[in-house]
Amino acid sequence: MTTAPTGPAYDVLVVGGAGVDTIVLVDELAVPSGDFLGVPPIRDYVAHTGNGVALGFHALGLATKFIDFLGDDPQGRMILDRYAAAGLDFSHLPAPAGTPRSVNLVDREGRRFSFYDGRHPYGLRLPGSFYLPLLERARHVHISRSPHAEPVFADALRLGRTVSTDLHAWDGEDGSAHPWAYGADLVFLSAATVGERIPAVMRQILDQGRAALVVATDGAAGCQVMERGDSRPRHFPAVAPERPVVDSNGAGDAFLTAFLHARFSGAALEDCVLAGSVSGAYACGSPGTHEELISAAALAAAVGRAGGAGPGPAASVR
């Protein structure tokens, strides 16, 4: 006899991807001559992709659970304080090498380049005894591209949970991304690395994996979307930001959460893309990473101003 899951039900379980960004503002993404350059104040922010996705879903009104490894260090305590203040439900295991970090250069146009510190030891994995009771109570799971999160794919498939992931700037060749590229139902990635090859990479994900939908974001160029059965991707233009662009950190996570929030409510593909585009543009209007998160009400209003309908204030996963 099986025992029914106990405890709260979650719309979304987010696995992996907590860390701290150090943001350095520069005139351009280039190393100047000499050995010194004065810059505006350098600041640390609670960040990384799982953090952005979890906080984004939470701000949109979805019942969200976030899990990861976390260091017993100042960065880990900074993260815990942020989640406590936000009311985000977060559980963690000790990270033996400490909390991951990233140093991000941001230029005058808001573009960024990241130096990522992937410090978790090789072979570190989240144990099933930690995540399974939570996965059993979740309707959907988002698995960040962190090696320690890989075991969750098999259990999510066994339990019949839908899975989303973000491959970021995957080149279509790096085999370390294959479990994510080919194991998720909803795949997001950036076109930054592959450029004109992005349609072929999207086709590759659909042909070799289980994805029903692939979304490739491309900044000011908008995004491309390809569903299973499509012969080619559909292109959607970007929306004009309602405020000046100052920092693109976190824009991809904001796009993903708003897109899926709309999809979970049963919105048409065009409305999902519009919601994601509006949310991503909103994220670019504040400095730092994941510092200003759009609410469901603000998203619906902004989508309306952009000419769309948008989902209700708190769409539950279906």
C-alpha positions in Angstrom: 0.0 0.0 0.0 1.4 3.4 -0.9 1.2 6.4 1.4 -0.3 9.6 0.1 2.1 12.6 0.1 1.7 14.7 3.2 2.3 18.4 3.7 1.5 21.4 1.5 1.0 21.0 -2.3 3.3 23.1 -4.5 2.5 24.5 -7.9 6.2 24.5 -8.7 9.3 22.9 -7.2 12.5 24.6 -8.3 15.7 22.5 -7.9 19.2 24.1 -7.8 20.6 27.4 -8.7 21.1 29.6 -5.7 24.1 31.9 -5.4 25.4 35.5 -5.1 26.2 37.9 -7.9 28.8 40.6 -7.6 27.9 43.3 -10.1 30.6 45.6 -11.6 29.4 48.5 -13.7 31.8 49.3 -16.6 31.6 51.5 -19.7 32.0 48.6 -22.1 32.6 44.8 -22.0 36.3 45.1 -22.7 39.5 45.1 -20.6 41.0 48.6 -20.8 44.7 49.3 -21.0 46.7 49.7 -17.8 46.1 47.8 -14.6 43.4 49.9 -12.8 40.0 51.3 -13.5 37.7 53.2 -11.1 34.1 52.0 -11.2 30.8 52.8 -9.4 30.2 51.0 -6.1 30.5 47.2 -6.5 27.5 45.4 -5.0 26.5 41.8 -4.1 23.0 40.5 -4.9 21.2 37.2 -4.1 21.1 35.7 -7.6 21.6 32.8 -10.0 19.0 31.1 -12.2 17.2 29.0 -9.7 16.9 32.0 -7.4 15.4 34.1 -10.1 12.9 31.4 -11.2 11.8 30.6 -7.6 11.4 34.2 -6.6 9.7 35.0 -9.9 7.1 32.2 -9.6 6.6 33.2 -5.9 6.0 36.9 -6.9 3.4 35.8 -9.5 1.4 34.0 -6.8 2.3 30.4 -7.5 2.9 28.1 -4.5 6.7 27.6 -4.9 9.2 25.5 -3.1 13.0 26.0 -3.7 15.7 23.5 -2.8 19.5 23.5 -3.2 22.9 23.1 -1.6 24.0 26.2 0.4 27.2 27.1 2.1 27.6 28.0 5.8 29.2 31.3 4.9 28.2 35.0 4.6 26.8 34.5 1.1 24.6 31.6 2.4 23.3 33.7 5.2 22.6 36.6 2.8 20.5 34.2 0.7 18.6 32.9 3.7 17.8 36.4 4.9 16.5 37.4 1.5 14.2 34.3 1.3 12.9 34.9 4.8 12.1 38.5 4.0 10.3 37.5 0.7 8.5 34.6 2.3 9.9 32.1 -0.1 9.7 28.4 1.1 13.4 27.3 0.8 15.1 24.1 2.1 18.8 23.3 1.7 21.6 20.9 2.4 25.1 22.0 3.4 27.4 22.8 0.4 30.8 21.4 1.2 32.7 24.0 -0.9 30.5 27.0 0.1 27.9 29.1 -1.8 28.5 29.6 -5.6 29.3 33.0 -6.8 29.4 35.0 -10.0 31.1 38.3 -11.0 29.1 40.0 -13.6 30.3 43.0 -15.7 27.4 45.2 -16.8 28.0 47.9 -19.5 26.2 51.2 -20.1 23.6 49.5 -22.3 22.7 47.0 -19.6 24.5 44.1 -21.3 26.4 41.7 -19.1 29.2 39.2 -19.1 29.4 36.7 -16.2 32.3 34.9 -14.6 30.6 32.0 -12.9 32.1 30.1 -10.0 30.8 26.6 -10.2 32.5 25.5 -7.0 30.3 22.4 -6.1 32.5 19.3 -6.0 32.4 16.9 -8.9 29.9 14.1 -8.2 27.8 16.1 -5.7 24.2 15.1 -6.1 21.0 15.9 -4.2 19.8 12.7 -2.4 16.4 11.3 -3.2 15.6 11.3 0.5 15.8 15.1 0.5 13.9 16.0 -2.7 11.4 13.1 -3.3 8.9 14.0 -0.5 8.8 17.5 -2.1 8.6 16.3 -5.7 5.7 14.1 -4.8 3.7 17.1 -3.6 4.6 19.3 -6.6 2.6 19.6 -9.8 5.5 20.9 -11.9 9.3 20.9 -11.4 11.9 23.3 -12.8 15.4 21.8 -12.8 18.2 24.3 -13.0 21.2 23.4 -15.1 23.3 22.3 -12.1 24.9 18.9 -12.1 23.7 18.1 -8.6 20.1 18.4 -9.8 20.3 15.8 -12.5 18.9 12.8 -10.5 15.6 14.6 -10.3 14.8 14.0 -14.0 14.3 10.3 -13.6 12.0 10.6 -10.6 10.0 13.5 -12.1 9.4 11.3 -15.2 8.4 8.3 -13.0 6.0 10.4 -11.1 4.5 12.0 -14.2 5.5 15.5 -13.4 6.1 18.1 -16.1 9.6 19.5 -16.2 11.0 22.8 -17.4 14.7 23.9 -17.7 16.9 26.7 -19.0 20.0 25.7 -21.0 21.2 29.3 -21.1 23.8 29.9 -23.8 24.1 26.2 -24.8 26.0 25.6 -28.0 24.1 22.5 -29.1 27.2 20.4 -28.7 28.4 20.3 -25.0 27.3 16.9 -23.8 27.1 17.9 -20.2 23.8 19.6 -21.0 22.2 16.6 -22.6 20.2 15.5 -19.6 18.6 18.9 -19.4 18.2 19.4 -23.2 16.6 16.0 -23.8 15.0 15.3 -20.4 12.7 18.3 -20.0 9.2 18.9 -21.4 9.6 22.7 -21.7 13.1 23.9 -22.7 14.3 27.5 -22.7 17.7 28.7 -24.0 19.5 31.8 -25.2 20.4 32.3 -28.8 23.5 34.2 -27.8 26.1 31.5 -28.5 24.6 29.7 -31.6 23.3 32.7 -33.5 21.9 31.7 -36.9 22.2 28.0 -35.9 19.4 28.4 -33.3 16.7 26.8 -35.5 18.8 23.7 -36.0 19.6 23.5 -32.2 15.9 23.8 -31.4 15.1 21.0 -33.9 17.8 18.9 -32.3 16.2 19.3 -28.9 12.8 18.3 -30.1 14.1 15.4 -32.2 16.4 13.9 -29.6 14.5 14.6 -26.4 11.0 14.7 -24.9 10.3 18.4 -25.2 6.9 19.6 -26.3 8.1 23.2 -26.7 11.5 25.0 -27.1 11.9 28.8 -26.6 15.0 30.6 -27.6 15.3 34.1 -26.3 17.5 36.7 -28.2 17.4 40.0 -26.3 16.2 42.9 -28.3 15.7 40.6 -31.3 12.8 38.9 -29.5 12.5 35.1 -29.3 11.8 32.0 -31.4 9.4 29.3 -30.3 9.1 25.8 -31.8 6.6 23.2 -30.7 6.7 19.5 -31.5 5.3 19.0 -35.0 6.4 22.4 -36.2 8.5 22.5 -39.4 10.3 25.7 -38.3 10.4 28.1 -35.3 8.1 31.0 -35.1 9.7 34.4 -34.4 8.2 36.9 -32.0 9.5 40.5 -31.7 10.6 41.9 -28.4 8.3 44.4 -26.6 9.5 48.0 -26.0 10.6 48.4 -22.3 8.4 50.8 -20.4 11.5 52.1 -18.5 15.1 52.6 -19.4 17.3 49.5 -19.7 20.0 49.5 -17.0 20.8 45.8 -16.3 19.9 42.7 -18.2 20.8 40.3 -15.3 17.8 38.1 -14.5 15.8 39.0 -17.7 15.8 35.4 -19.0 14.5 34.1 -15.7 11.8 36.7 -15.6 10.8 35.8 -19.2 10.6 32.1 -18.3 8.5 32.5 -15.1 6.0 34.8 -16.8 5.8 32.6 -19.9 5.1 29.5 -17.8 2.7 31.4 -15.5 0.6 32.2 -18.5 0.9 28.7 -19.9 -0.2 27.1 -16.7 -3.3 29.2 -16.9 -4.1 27.8 -20.3 -3.2 31.0 -22.3 -2.5 30.8 -26.0 1.1 30.7 -27.1 1.1 34.3 -28.3 -0.1 35.4 -24.9 2.6 33.3 -23.1 5.3 34.9 -25.3 3.9 38.4 -24.6 3.8 37.8 -20.9 7.4 36.6 -20.9 8.6 39.5 -23.1 6.9 42.1 -20.8 8.4 40.5 -17.7 11.9 40.2 -19.2 11.8 43.9 -20.3 10.6 44.8 -16.8 13.6 43.0 -15.2 16.0 45.1 -17.3 14.8 48.3 -15.8 16.3 47.8 -12.3 19.9 47.4 -11.3 21.2 44.2 -9.8 19.9 40.6 -10.2 16.3 39.7 -9.3 15.9 42.8 -7.2 12.6 43.9 -8.6 10.1 41.1 -9.4 6.9 41.7 -11.3 3.7 40.8 -9.6 0.8 39.1 -11.3 -1.3 42.3 -11.1 1.6 44.4 -12.5 2.2 41.8 -15.2 -1.4 41.7 -16.3 -1.5 45.5 -16.4 1.7 45.7 -18.5 0.5 43.0 -20.8 -2.8 44.9 -21.3 -0.9 48.1 -22.2 1.2 46.0 -24.7 -2.1 44.9 -26.3 -2.5 41.4 -24.8 -5.0 39.7 -22.5 -2.8 37.9 -20.1 -3.7 35.4 -17.3 -5.4 36.0 -14.1 -3.6 37.2 -10.9 -2.5 33.8 -9.7 -2.7 30.9 -12.2 -2.3 27.5 -10.7 -0.4 24.8 -12.5 -2.5 22.4 -14.5 
